[in-house]
Amino acid sequence: MTFFELEQERCRSVDLHTHSTASDGTCTPEELVAWAAAAGIRRMALTDHDTLAGVAQAQVTGRRLGVEVISGIELSADWRGTDVHVLGYGMEPDAEPLRVLLDWVRQERTERNLRMVKRMADDGVDVSMEQLRQRFPDAVLGRPHLARVLMEQGKADSIGEAFRCWLNPGRPYYLPRTKVTLARAVEAIAASGGLPVLAHPMQYGFSPEELREFVAEFAGVATGGMEIYYTGYDRETRAELFAMAQKYGLWITGGSDFHGENKPHIHLGELEVPRSVADCVRKDRREQEL
């Protein structure tokens, strides 16, 4: 399919990149799917950070409301010192490669959270891990939850300001994560029956040459895809990414990266994504094509 043909398929009924309270979104999985249905979305993926915990309930709600909910995840990984994200679609729920990786990620995240919370508490912020678990009982805790606490306690006027003043690299409460390599994240998804996809490739600040090397290395690890349709990407950007995907034999996907109130500029049902991109995340369809 040509880029022109793909562009003609754009619609507002597909979104393959959304987040719920299972990670750092502000809608529960049930609310997310209900909002998606109200916005006219009929095929979506729940791609929470480092967890599949919300998928089952989202799918139950989707069946009730006529929305196809595809299982997904978003993993953080390291590439040459830059934090990059890899989406995964259609993994086997209990596959060992992904389960082992997620167990390690959760342990590392927990230890980091404890150290950041201690920094905040030592600085007079009324916060503890017990309070966070009560406030966000179903979430994989991370910086977005600390940002909300800082905002609610008057340390910042918004989530974004909390990150800029307190939680971004170089700020008082930030601590770096120990991340998996790009190759390990991709391999864990692929070995679990899923399709690995590069998330929002223009968001990392790479030079054109670095971007080509990044995509080439990703494509060399496993058969995968790239998120070309994304909030804020104009036609020129999509065309550039499409050409790169064609060069490296990558599937094309797209989604809004909806987080609810944590990213208030992103709304469900506003991003136009080609209808056909959702086909590639189905394992049976990928096997037929390959």
PLY file of the C-alpha trace (Angstrom):
ply
format ascii 1.0
element vertex 290
property float x
property float y
property float z
element edge 289
property int vertex1
property int vertex2
end_header
0.00 0.00 0.00
1.31 3.46 -0.86
1.41 6.36 1.56
-1.30 8.13 -0.43
-3.58 5.07 -0.20
-2.94 4.77 3.53
-3.81 8.41 4.08
-7.16 7.91 2.36
-8.09 5.31 5.01
-7.73 7.72 7.92
-10.66 7.66 10.31
-11.41 8.37 13.96
-12.57 4.89 14.95
-9.11 3.36 15.65
-6.70 4.13 18.51
-3.86 1.73 19.36
-2.16 3.73 22.13
-4.08 4.51 25.33
-3.42 4.42 29.08
-5.56 3.74 32.15
-5.19 3.89 35.92
-3.36 0.56 35.70
-0.34 2.76 34.90
-0.37 6.55 34.58
-3.74 7.37 33.04
-6.61 8.89 35.01
-9.47 6.75 33.65
-10.07 3.23 34.89
-9.99 0.58 32.15
-13.81 0.51 32.19
-14.08 4.31 31.98
-11.48 4.44 29.21
-13.40 2.02 27.01
-16.70 3.77 27.76
-15.18 7.11 26.75
-13.73 5.53 23.63
-17.12 4.11 22.67
-18.76 7.50 23.19
-16.09 9.07 20.98
-16.85 6.64 18.14
-13.81 4.39 18.55
-14.46 0.79 17.57
-10.95 -0.73 17.67
-8.47 0.23 20.37
-5.52 -1.07 22.35
-4.83 -0.58 26.04
-1.06 -0.04 26.31
-0.31 0.70 29.95
3.30 1.11 31.05
4.92 -2.15 32.17
1.65 -3.96 32.92
-1.21 -5.91 31.33
-3.31 -5.62 34.48
-6.09 -3.52 32.96
-6.55 -5.44 29.73
-9.00 -8.14 30.88
-11.49 -5.67 32.35
-11.13 -3.36 29.35
-11.98 -6.27 27.07
-15.03 -7.20 29.14
-16.28 -3.63 28.87
-15.41 -3.54 25.19
-17.52 -6.60 24.43
-20.46 -4.98 26.19
-20.10 -1.68 24.34
-19.11 -2.95 20.90
-15.44 -1.89 21.08
-12.70 -4.34 20.10
-9.98 -4.00 22.77
-6.58 -5.37 21.75
-4.16 -6.36 24.51
-1.10 -4.16 24.67
1.74 -2.81 26.78
4.36 -0.05 26.66
7.87 -0.86 27.87
10.64 1.62 28.64
14.07 0.71 27.32
17.51 2.23 26.88
19.11 3.00 23.52
22.49 4.71 23.68
21.56 6.44 26.92
18.13 7.64 25.76
14.87 6.43 27.31
12.83 4.97 24.43
9.47 3.20 24.44
8.41 -0.05 22.80
4.76 -0.95 22.41
3.72 -4.59 22.34
0.48 -6.01 20.95
-1.20 -9.40 21.21
1.12 -11.13 23.68
0.16 -14.44 25.25
-1.13 -13.42 28.73
1.07 -15.80 30.73
4.10 -15.99 28.44
7.27 -16.46 30.49
9.63 -14.08 28.60
7.44 -11.05 29.20
6.49 -12.13 32.73
10.15 -12.46 33.76
10.97 -9.04 32.31
8.00 -7.36 34.01
8.90 -8.90 37.38
12.36 -7.35 37.09
10.95 -3.99 35.97
8.49 -3.87 38.88
11.23 -4.61 41.42
13.50 -1.94 40.00
10.64 0.57 39.85
9.65 -0.15 43.46
13.17 0.46 44.73
13.41 3.71 42.79
10.01 4.88 44.05
11.10 4.27 47.64
14.19 6.42 47.18
12.26 9.25 45.49
9.54 9.22 48.14
12.19 9.45 50.86
13.69 12.51 49.15
10.28 14.13 49.04
9.43 13.25 52.65
12.81 14.54 53.84
11.95 17.82 52.11
8.67 18.16 54.00
6.27 16.67 51.44
3.51 14.65 53.13
3.92 11.42 51.18
4.70 7.75 51.81
4.51 4.55 49.81
1.52 3.47 51.90
-0.33 6.68 50.99
0.50 6.24 47.31
-0.77 2.66 47.30
-4.02 3.78 48.92
-4.38 6.74 46.55
-3.58 4.71 43.41
-4.46 1.12 44.39
-4.44 -0.44 40.92
-1.54 1.46 39.34
2.06 0.65 38.53
3.42 3.57 40.55
5.86 6.04 39.03
6.69 9.70 38.57
3.22 10.70 37.24
1.69 9.66 40.56
4.31 11.62 42.51
3.61 14.60 40.24
-0.09 14.45 41.10
0.73 14.40 44.82
2.96 17.45 44.40
0.21 19.26 42.51
-2.43 18.37 45.09
-0.18 19.64 47.88
0.38 22.97 46.14
3.98 22.37 45.06
2.97 22.84 41.41
0.02 24.20 39.46
-0.10 21.25 37.04
1.33 17.81 36.37
3.64 19.34 33.77
4.96 21.93 36.20
5.55 19.24 38.82
7.76 17.40 36.34
9.59 20.55 35.23
10.27 21.79 38.76
10.71 18.59 40.73
10.75 15.31 38.78
12.57 15.77 35.47
16.28 14.84 35.15
18.37 17.28 37.14
15.50 18.32 39.41
15.46 17.67 43.18
13.31 14.53 43.36
14.44 12.80 40.17
16.38 9.55 40.25
17.37 7.63 37.10
15.96 4.20 36.34
17.94 1.11 35.49
16.34 0.21 32.17
16.42 -2.86 29.97
18.08 -2.61 26.59
16.06 -1.99 23.45
16.93 -5.48 22.22
15.73 -7.17 25.42
12.40 -5.32 25.39
11.78 -6.21 21.75
12.80 -9.82 22.23
10.56 -10.28 25.30
7.51 -9.07 23.38
8.29 -11.14 20.29
9.07 -14.28 22.32
5.69 -13.86 24.04
3.80 -13.94 20.75
3.45 -10.18 20.43
4.25 -7.54 17.84
6.90 -5.05 19.07
6.36 -1.49 17.83
8.50 1.62 18.17
6.41 4.21 19.99
6.37 7.87 18.85
9.81 7.76 17.17
10.04 11.54 16.74
9.75 12.21 20.48
13.33 11.34 21.43
15.18 14.26 19.89
17.31 12.11 17.62
19.15 13.60 14.66
18.11 12.19 11.24
21.12 9.88 11.28
20.46 8.70 14.84
16.82 8.05 13.98
17.81 5.89 11.00
20.27 3.93 13.16
17.65 3.53 15.90
15.04 2.18 13.51
17.57 -0.06 11.75
18.72 -1.59 15.04
15.13 -2.17 16.13
14.26 -3.82 12.81
17.30 -6.07 13.11
16.12 -7.62 16.37
12.64 -8.87 15.41
9.81 -8.35 12.95
7.97 -5.33 14.25
6.22 -2.08 13.54
6.48 1.68 13.99
3.98 4.21 15.27
3.55 6.65 12.40
0.14 8.10 13.25
0.53 9.94 16.56
-0.80 13.09 18.21
0.91 16.13 16.69
2.54 14.37 13.70
1.79 16.26 10.47
1.61 14.80 6.98
5.28 15.51 6.25
6.36 13.67 9.40
4.07 10.75 8.63
5.44 10.53 5.07
9.03 10.51 6.36
8.28 7.75 8.85
6.30 5.76 6.29
9.30 5.75 3.93
11.53 4.58 6.77
9.10 1.83 7.72
8.98 0.64 4.12
12.78 0.59 3.93
13.12 -1.59 7.01
10.06 -3.78 6.48
8.07 -2.53 9.47
4.34 -2.64 10.04
2.58 0.70 10.47
0.52 1.53 13.56
-0.94 4.59 15.22
-2.54 5.89 18.38
-3.17 9.02 20.39
-1.24 8.25 23.62
-4.32 9.22 25.64
-3.70 9.58 29.40
-6.83 11.44 30.52
-6.12 14.43 32.77
-2.39 13.66 32.83
-2.16 14.74 29.17
-5.15 17.08 28.89
-4.32 18.18 25.34
-4.95 14.65 24.00
-8.56 13.57 23.49
-10.05 10.25 22.41
-11.54 10.18 18.94
-9.62 13.16 17.54
-6.59 11.46 15.96
-7.19 10.07 12.47
-5.63 6.62 12.06
-6.00 4.33 8.99
-8.50 1.53 9.57
-6.14 -1.17 8.31
-3.36 -0.55 10.85
-5.22 -2.51 13.53
-4.99 -5.67 11.41
-1.25 -6.01 11.93
-1.56 -6.41 15.70
-3.51 -9.65 15.31
-1.19 -12.63 15.47
-3.19 -14.69 12.96
-3.09 -11.85 10.43
0.65 -11.34 10.87
1.33 -15.02 10.37
-0.70 -15.00 7.15
1.22 -11.99 5.82
4.62 -13.35 6.80
0 1
1 2
2 3
3 4
4 5
5 6
6 7
7 8
8 9
9 10
10 11
11 12
12 13
13 14
14 15
15 16
16 17
17 18
18 19
19 20
20 21
21 22
22 23
23 24
24 25
25 26
26 27
27 28
28 29
29 30
30 31
31 32
32 33
33 34
34 35
35 36
36 37
37 38
38 39
39 40
40 41
41 42
42 43
43 44
44 45
45 46
46 47
47 48
48 49
49 50
50 51
51 52
52 53
53 54
54 55
55 56
56 57
57 58
58 59
59 60
60 61
61 62
62 63
63 64
64 65
65 66
66 67
67 68
68 69
69 70
70 71
71 72
72 73
73 74
74 75
75 76
76 77
77 78
78 79
79 80
80 81
81 82
82 83
83 84
84 85
85 86
86 87
87 88
88 89
89 90
90 91
91 92
92 93
93 94
94 95
95 96
96 97
97 98
98 99
99 100
100 101
101 102
102 103
103 104
104 105
105 106
106 107
107 108
108 109
109 110
110 111
111 112
112 113
113 114
114 115
115 116
116 117
117 118
118 119
119 120
120 121
121 122
122 123
123 124
124 125
125 126
126 127
127 128
128 129
129 130
130 131
131 132
132 133
133 134
134 135
135 136
136 137
137 138
138 139
139 140
140 141
141 142
142 143
143 144
144 145
145 146
146 147
147 148
148 149
149 150
150 151
151 152
152 153
153 154
154 155
155 156
156 157
157 158
158 159
159 160
160 161
161 162
162 163
163 164
164 165
165 166
166 167
167 168
168 169
169 170
170 171
171 172
172 173
173 174
174 175
175 176
176 177
177 178
178 179
179 180
180 181
181 182
182 183
183 184
184 185
185 186
186 187
187 188
188 189
189 190
190 191
191 192
192 193
193 194
194 195
195 196
196 197
197 198
198 199
199 200
200 201
201 202
202 203
203 204
204 205
205 206
206 207
207 208
208 209
209 210
210 211
211 212
212 213
213 214
214 215
215 216
216 217
217 218
218 219
219 220
220 221
221 222
222 223
223 224
224 225
225 226
226 227
227 228
228 229
229 230
230 231
231 232
232 233
233 234
234 235
235 236
236 237
237 238
238 239
239 240
240 241
241 242
242 243
243 244
244 245
245 246
246 247
247 248
248 249
249 250
250 251
251 252
252 253
253 254
254 255
255 256
256 257
257 258
258 259
259 260
260 261
261 262
262 263
263 264
264 265
265 266
266 267
267 268
268 269
269 270
270 271
271 272
272 273
273 274
274 275
275 276
276 277
277 278
278 279
279 280
280 281
281 282
282 283
283 284
284 285
285 286
286 287
287 288
288 289
